């Protein structure tokens, strides 16, 4: 195994000079640089990952922490897309990626990443203040995706969820729907809270009758919970009667749509259904689901690119990056028919 000491001896320079040439950091004369590079080429020297880390004080590892209360986590149709984009962006940058998931919101996962000496962290989804404060103590740069914090200067990349909620209300009301039932995901989660607020703001601003009796709150944002809540409120739903459903994510909306179809309710003939996120299943199922698209690919790519800047101590102009959602109209809202 060739090492820096041997290269220094053969080059006739100090070990520190060799380290500066290999790492590209610090001043070396052109003469010394030429000597070192000549020996490196002759020996076909390739520094190990450990040696590079010792010289550059970088491991070229980044960590991804995904926090979510329910499984699946890494394979979730929303968070999995963000993860895929990060991995695709990190590889050409020569970063290795550690991924861990956590549903208890403990400090264990953060400690695991810090023990791996990662150069930076990408924190996905909601985070409690104690986790953020814990990570901040170690001076490791980090970026938040699909979540935000009151800690000054923290870069976070989010969707304009309130705008998306307003766009959903505009679309359904524009089709003539006035009785709309909302299945709202956990309000402790930033995205579900803002999507509901945007929907409510638009409906109230247009003078449409919309209140708390038109909303049911879910304990989780899963397909199963959407189906269950629809079953629990079936009599309420039929008695008003509603002509449209908005779920604050696609999984909730798809669960509700399955219940309707099992009870011989035509979608969209009798009830229009709309979701949020535009996951793959939204376009695959029949009828295909109208949704509000979140650009998860751009979220992941920007997170990796901006974290790289922080690691390199390059200036970052924006700390709050908000991506604009896009309405995607499909079969589940294309027609409006008779009420139940």
ABEGO torsion letter per residue (X at the ends): XBBAAAAAAAAGBBAAAAAAAAAGBEBBBAAAAAAAAAAAAAAGBBBBAAAAAAAAGBAGBBBBBBBBABOBAAABAAAAAAAAAAAAAAAAAGBBBBBBBBAAGBAAAAAAAAAAGBABBBBBEBBBAAAAAAAAAAGBBBBBBGBBBABBGBBBBBBBAAAAAAAAAAAAAAAGBABBBBBBBBAABAAAAAAAAAAAAAAAAAGBBBBAAABBBBABABAAAAAAAAAAAAAAAAAOBBABBBBABAAAAAAAAAAAAAAGBBOAAABBBBBBGGBAAAAABOBBBBBBBBBAAAAAAAAAAAAAAAAAGBBBABABBBBBBBBBBBAAAABBBBBX
